[in-house]
Amino acid sequence: MGIFIITGAWSCKTESPKLEILDTLGGDFTLTDQNGKAFNLKDVRGKAVLLFFGYTSCPDVCPLTLAKFNAAYKKLGGSADQVKTIFISVDPQRDKPEKLKQYLSYFKYEPIGLTGTPEELTKVAQLFKVLFVKRLTGTSSGYLFDHSTATFLIDKQGRVRHLFGQNDRPDTIATVISVLLKAG
């Protein structure tokens, strides 16, 4: 059974999203990036961040979400260089830095892939109130993860400002990011 966080999704019918500071979510953390180096969220201060939790063996939500970001980056045009995507794996057993690097190389916007020990990942997930549960399957992979599917939009100062839901379209994502970038 999976628990999914979908709150905070913005509808296209709204003129302009309210980008309040969601101060009960987020915080700084350090994990290992796809190059095997320590990465801290502070390393991307000055850029807007799309932060998403998932895993490389995910059969559906993760690759679709990352592909959706690719389309949103294209819609952002010249502003895209002010945005960074961070993909945090909830599967440290399979998602070693090398695998993250290979998986994320398919996406043109150069997302940062992060992993860590199960304890480190649990602490980061708690900061963002993300849930993930390993579920054994009868398939060749042996297990899958049920995980929260929200994407966190973090401002240039490191504060969570918006949550995108699984059904948000690339044009919506690009519009909300543009509003955030214009707000400073």
QUITA-V255996 format. One record per run of one state. SS is the DSSP state (alpha for helix, beta for strand, coil for the rest). FROM is the first residue (numbers start at 1). LEN is the number of residues. If there is no record, write none. Layout:
# QUITA-V255996
SS&FROM&LEN, SS&FROM&LEN
This chain:
# QUITA-V255996
coil&1&29, beta&30&4, coil&34&4, beta&38&3, alpha&41&4, coil&45&3, beta&48&7, coil&55&6, alpha&61&22, beta&83&7, coil&90&7, alpha&97&8, coil&105&7, beta&112&4, coil&116&2, alpha&118&10, coil&128&4, beta&132&5, coil&137&6, beta&143&5, coil&148&3, beta&151&4, coil&155&5, beta&160&5, coil&165&5, alpha&170&14, coil&184&1
